[in-house]
Amino acid sequence: MEDEPAVSKFNQEIHFFYLQGQKCNTANDYQKAQEYFVQALDKINSLSSVTNEMDLLKCEILNQIAEMNVIQKEWVKANEFAQRACNVAEKLSQLAMIAKCLDMRGGVKLLLGDANSALDDFKKKLPNYTKALEISFVQAKFKEALSMLKMKLQVQQRILEENDPAIAETYRSIGFIYKRQRKYDDALLMYTKSLKINIQRIGEEHLDVADTHYDMGEVYKKQNKLSEALSSYRKALTIYLTLLGDKHPKVGISYRNVAYVLDDQCKIDEALSMYEKSLAIQLTSVGEDHLDTALLYTNIGRIYGLQTKFDQGISSHQKSLNIKLKILGDSHLDIVDSYKGMRRLYINKRNFMQVLSLCKKSRTILIKVYGEYHNSVADCYVDTAVAYHGLGKYDSAISMYEKANRIFTHIHGENHPYLASTYTMMAISYENQHRYNDAASMQQKATSIRQTLQDGNANQLFANQGITCDVSNY
């Protein structure tokens, strides 16, 4: 135990010399930097037992010394330090460091005119990057993966033709990382480079080309560039249909993605056609009891509702609900989405008893998951109020609106469009009871909120959030 402070102090000295070396290197004082780095190496070599952490630091220092010697055109010295770095790296299980050391050694050999040996190092390096990349992807370490992919690309550009399909695949992988990092313009640039190479080498009708069009469609959709997304998705779909036929799962996924974009563009008839084509393939490939199948039924049900085909919409939502209940049980939040879709259609059908039943089931799940004070719980109270209003039970409707308002006020404060909308609906319930003073009070509150917010579109905002219905129709 008495040795521990000394060991700790020793490690601090190593890191001190290393950091001083880095500072001098950054300041282009290479002679002083090398002196500090050599002192750090001497301290590491004098340790009674060298940890993996110290070996990694040793590799880093040796590589930096080699790089400084390259800058000073002292290539023989650079080769010596690069070789020493490789020797240390080979003892480690850090694949990225092995690849990095091989890259440095290969680069120095090129400068020495030993092209064949350099090529061997670069070729050895690629499998290490591939293995390290697989690990990083699995662990979602995208920053590490991006760094390795860029180094892999540098190696490929040295040893392969500029339009080699392997380089195209690396561009696509970099694009994937950028997409996950939400650097969408960078992702599109990489996908475009990948696409250009593949079209030149393998032509338009190839699965790799289709997959890249698909990737680009995903990025464009995230950027809300719907026309570009639709174009990319349709290009992918055309190739998939040609190469895979009209029953392949990839074709079904492409139909679904085209439908999503058309849906967002409010082209609901075209979207419905795509959803139905996707569903037909989905049922053939994975069957009825699958959550993706449930999602398709949900989207189809929603569009039927927009088309005022309420019975067909309810039927689709019921099919979605049956699948979810079977797979997820009766207490999952996804079940609430189906209840909500169905109750909105039942409101339009004026089947208010069904609305009350579905609202009660929804609230039970939502309160269990979120507690009382959540927008979705308030949403249920609003729909319950609409149902009571439709049944002529105005006191019950007003009571439900008040419960919703307490939640909205707790979450959003006194001045929010949600409250303006519910006050307006409460006013209608009061008017139906001939309680005109109370109705006027509610309208005044709604008007005051709208004036405060300077938002003449509060009702529209509320409707877009799915919080309200026009109770004046009931």
N, C-alpha and C positions, 0 to 999 in steps of 0.2 A: 504493500500500500504506500510505503514511503517513496517509491520510485515514480509514482504516477505524476506528481507535480513536475518532476524533471522531464519526463517524457512529453508532457503537455507543453512545457516551455520549449523543448526541442522542436516539436511540430510547429509552434508559433514562429520560431526562427526560420524554418523552411518556408513557411508561407510568406514571411516578411521578405526574404530574398526573392521569392517568386514574384511577389507583387511589385517590388522595386525593379525587377527585370522587365516586367510588363510595361511599367511607366517609362523606362528608358527606351524600350523598343518602340513604344508609341511616339516618343519624342525623336525617333530616328538616331538615338545615341547607341549604336549597335555594340560598340566595344564595351561600354559600361553595362549594357543589358546582358551581354554574354558573361561578364564577370559575376553579376548577381545570379544568373541562371546556373553557372558552374558551382557557385557556393551552395545553392539549393540542392543540386545533384550530389555534391559531396556529403551534405548532411543526410540526405536520403540513403546513400550507400553505406553510411556509418551506422544506420539503425540495425539493432540486433534482429528484428523481424520486420519485414516490409509488408504492409497491408495492401489490398487491392487499390484502396484510395491513393496510396503513395505511388504505386506503380502507374496508375492513371495520370497522376501529376507528373511523374517522370517522363511518360510518353509525350505529354503536352509540352514540357520544357524542351525535350530533345527535338521535337518537331519545330518549335519556335526558333531554336538555334539553327536548325537546318534551313529554315526559311530565311533567316537573317543572312546566312552565308550565301544563299542563292541571290539575294538582293545585292550583296557585295561581290557577286560573280566568283566566289570562292567555292567552286562546285565540288572539288574533291572533299573538302571539309564538310560541305553540305551532305554529300553522299555518306560520309562516315556517321554523322549524327542521325540521318534518316534510317541507316541500317540498324543503328543502336535502338532507335525508337521501335522499329519492326520487331527486333528481338524481344523487347519487353512486352510489346503488345501481344505477341504470340502466346505468352503465358496467361493472358487474361481471357475472360469469356465475353468481353465487351466488343461485340461485332463491329459497331460503328467506329470504335477507335482503331481496330485492326485495319478496316477499310481506309481510314484517314491516313494511317502510317504508310500503307501501300501506295496511296495516292502521292504522298510526298516523295517516297522513294522512286516511284515511277517517273515523276516529273523531273527529279534530279538526274536520273539515268538518261532521259531524253536530252537534257542539256549537255551531258557527257558524250552524247552521240551513240549511246547503246540503245537503239530503238527497239530491238527484239526483246531485251530484258525488261524495258519499260512497258512494252505491250503485255508481257507476261504478268507484271504487277497489276496493271489496269484490269486485266481479265480475272485475276484472282480476287480483285476488290469487289467486283459486281455481285458474286454470290453472298458475300458478307453483308452488303447493303440490302440485298433482297431479304435475307433472313432477319436482319435488324428491322427492316421496314414492316415485315409481317408482325413482329412483336409489338412495334409501336402502334400499328393500326388496331390490333386487338386491345391494347391498353388505352386506346384513344389519346395517345400522346402525339397530337398532330403537329406541334411545333418541332418536336424531334424528327418526326417522319418527313416534314417539309425540308428540314435541313439535309437529311440523308438523300432525299429525292433530288435535291439540287446538286449535291455532290455526285450522285449516280449519273445525272444528266451530263455533268461535265466530263465524266469518264467516257460515257457513250459517245459524246461528240468528238472525243479524241480518237476513238478506235473504230467507229462505225460511220457509214455514209450519212450525210445530213438528213436524208429522207428515209432512213431505216424505220421499219414498223416498231422496233423496240423503243426508239426515241419517241415515236408517236404515243406509245403506251405510257411512257414516263411523263410526257406532257399532260396526258389525261389524268394520271394519278396526282400530279401537282394541282391540276384543276379541281380535283375532288377535295384536296386539303383546303384550298382557297375557298371552295364552296362551304365547307364545314366551318371555316373561320369567318364566313359572311363577307369575304372579299370578292364580291361577285364580278366586278370588272376584270380583276386578275384571273379569276376562274375562267371567264369567257375567252380571255386572251390565250390561255393554255389550251382550252378545248378547240379553239380555232386553229392553232398550230398543229394539234394532233389531227384534226379533221383534214387539213390541207395535205399533210404527209400521207395519210391513209388513202385519200381519194387519188393521189398521184400514183401510189404503189399498188393498191388493191382494187381501186375503182369504187363507184358509188354504191353498188349493190353488194354490200358486205356487212356482216353483223357488227364489226367494230365501228364502222361508219354510222350504222343505225344507233348503236349504244351512245356514241358521242353526240349525235343529234338529240337523243333523249336527255343526256346530261345537260346540254345547253338549254333545252326546254325547261328543265327544273330551275336553272339559274334565272332565266328570263321571267319565269312565273314569280319567283321570290322577289324580283325587282318590279313586279307588277307591270311588266312589259308584255301584255297579254297577246298582242298580235304576233310578236316575235316568238313567244312561247308556243302559240298555236302552230306557227309555221314549222318550228323545230320538231314538235311532237308529231305532226302529220308526216314529215319527212321520215322520221323513225318508223312510224306506223306503216308507211308504204313499203319500206324495205323489209320489215318484219313479215308483212303479208306475202311478199314475193318469195322470201327465202324459207319461211316457216309454215305458211299456210294460215287459214283463217280460224284455226281452233287452238293455236298455241298460247300458253299462258302469257308470254310476252306481248302477244297481240292484244289479249284481254286487258293487260295493264296499260297498254298504249291507248286503247279505246277509252279507258277510265280517265287517263290524264287529259286527253282531248276534251272529254266531257267536262272535267273540272274547269278548264279555261273557258269553254263555251258557256258554262254555268255562270262564271264570273262576268262574262260579257252580256249576261241576261238573254242569251240565245237559247231559251229553255227547250224549245222543240228539238233543236239539233242536239243539245246536251242530253235530252232524254233518249234519243236514238242511240247515242254513244254509250250511255249507261246500260241500256238494254242489251246492246251487243257485248259489252264487257261482262254483264251478268250471265249471258248464255254460255260464254267460255268458262267463266268462274264455276258455274254449276257442273260443267263437264269435267273440269280439271281437279277441283278440290271438293266439290259437293255442296250441299245445303248448309251443313253445320260448320261454318267457318266465319270468323269475324269480318273478313273482307267481303264476304257475301252479304252479311248483315249491313255493312256500310253502304253497299250498292242499293239494297232495298230501301235504306233510309233516304238516300239521295233521290231515288226514283219516287218515293212517297212524297218527298218535299216538292218535287216538280209537279206531280199530279195536283198537289194542293194549289200551286201557283196557277195551274190551268183550270182551277175550280172543279177538278174531277175528284171530289172529296172521298167518295167511296173507294175508288181505286187507290187513292193516297193512303187511306186508313188501312186497307188490305196490305199494302207494301210495308207500312210501318209495323203492322202486326207480325208480318213474317220476320222482319228485322228483330223485333222484340222477342219472338219465340227462340230465335237462334241465340241471342244474348243471354236469355234466361237459362238456356241449356248449358251454355259454356261458362258464363260468369256468375250465375246465381242471381238471386232477387234483390241483392243489396249493393250492386255495383253502380257507379255513377253513370256508366254508359246506358244503363236501363232508364235513367231519368231522361236522357236525350230522346229515347223512343216515346216515353210517356208525353213529353213536351210536344213532339211532332204530332202525335195523335190527338192530344187535347185541343190544339189549335184548330185542327180540322173538325173536330166535334163541335167547337164553338161556331164554326161557319155552318155546320149542319143544324145548329140550335139544339143539339143533344146535350143539354146542360148537366144531366145526371151523370153521364159518362165523364164529363169534364171534372165534376166534383170528385168522382172516384179516382181519376188519374192524378189530380192535384194532391189528394191526400196521400197516395202512394209515393209521389215524388217528394213531398215534404218529409215523409218518414225517413227516406234515404238521405236527403240533403241535410237535414238537421243532425242526423247521426254522424255525417262526415264533416260538415262545416260548422255546426252550431246554428243558432237562430239568426245571427246577424250576417247574412250573405245575400248578395243580389239575387241568386237563383231561388232562395227561399222567398224573398219578396216577390219575385216573378210569379211564383206559385200562388201567393196570396192575391195578386192582381187578377190572375186567371180565375181563381175561386170567386173573387168579387164579381167578375164579368158573368160567371155562371149564375150566381145568386141574383144579379140584376136581371138576367134573361128569364129567370123563374119568377120574377116579380117580388123577390125577397130583398127589398131595398135596404132595410136595417142591417141585415147580414152582409150585404154587399159593402155598405159603408164601413162596417166593422173590419172587414178584410182589407179595404183600402187603408184604413188607419194603421193596421198591423204592418202593411207594406211600407207606409210612410215612415213609421218608427225606424224600420230597418234602413231605408234610404237615407234618412236624416242622420242616423248613427254612422253610416259609412261615408256619406257625401257631404254632410252639412245641410244647412237650411235652404240653400239656393242651388238647385240642380234640376236639369230638365226632367228627370224621372218624377220628381215631386210635382212639377208643373203639370205633367200629364195626368198623374193620379188625382190631383186636385180638380182638374177639368172633368174627369170621369165621376168623381164624387158629386160634383155639381149637377151632373145629369141625373144621378140617382136621387138627389134631393129634389130636383125639379119634378121627377115622376111622383114624389110624395107631396107635391105642392108646397114644399118648404122653401119658398123662393128666397127668403133672407139668407138661409144657410147656403143655398145654391150660389147666391151673389157673393157671399163671403169666400167660398171656394174658388170662384172665378177670379176674384180679386187677388187671392194668394197666387194663383197660377200666373195672372198677368204681371204681378209684382216680380215674380221670379224671372219671367221672360224679359222684363225690362231691365232687371239687374244684370242679367247675362248678356243683354243686347243681342239676343238670339231669337229671331223670328221663326226659326226652324226647329224649335224644341220638340214639337210633336213628331217631326220627321226623324230627328235623332233618336227619340224614344222608340219609335216604330222600328228603326234599323237595329236597335239593340234587342228587339223581340220582347219588350216589356209591356206593351200596351195593345189593347184592341179598341175599336170604335164602338163603345157600348150604346151609342145613340141608335144603332141599328136594332137593338134588342129591347 
